[in-house]
Amino acid sequence: MKRALSTIFLVLLADQLLKVWIKLHFTIGQHVPADPTGWYFLHFIENDGMAFGMKFGGQMGKLMLTLFRIVAVLGIGWYLRSIIKLKAKSGLIFCVSLVFAGALGNILDSTFYGVLFSRSTSIDVATFLPMEGGYAPLLHGWVVDMFYFPIWQGHFPNWLPIWGGEEFEFFRPVFNLADAAITIGIVWLILFQRHEFAHAGQHAPEETAAPMSEQLPATEEQGTEPAS
């Protein structure tokens, strides 16, 4: 439990410190280094939907998405507690701890950031606890993303069907430390902990049966016949 809590705490701390720093120092779309031809940099955007910018039905959809995330995190937390009590291997516990910490980190954004910060724009940096109030009500905040790794940029060859000649970029998605923790936890689990995950419920310590000599009543010494 201590190792799981340490993992969760460290991931959450690093994730939130970086997000708050980006939010208070970057305008939307600002990136470092300033040269956009670099293959890696910090690039500040905010995601008001699901992964990869997918949206879900306006304000009501945003509320339902946040509530779903909260329920999902509660489920992951319950599972993590269960496998710890069942004394699962440390590798599985570490993977689930990463996923839990990452999911919780993004929930903090969508739950509280709309209340705590003013809106970030392409010309204005956000402020913390603005006098006029935050940019969105509780549970309607946007997730802060900042890692951008355009490793290769170019165009698909013209002979390629459908996408021929179109611009191509790898890796396009902008993500945050919480997303990275979720991805690492899931990939690690699939590659190295599949068997452990499949048998996670079989780790309950079995009660050791007492030796036969301890189960029998010790009323008479060995080798002495009972009195007639």
PyMOL commands that set and color helices and strands:
alter all, ss='L'
color gray80, all
select helices_A, chain A and resi 2-25+51-53+58-85+90-116+177-192+194-198+200-202+212-215
alter helices_A, ss='H'
color red, helices_A
select strands_A, chain A and resi 31-32+41-47+143-148+152-155+167-170
alter strands_A, ss='S'
color yellow, strands_A
deselect
rebuild
show_as cartoon
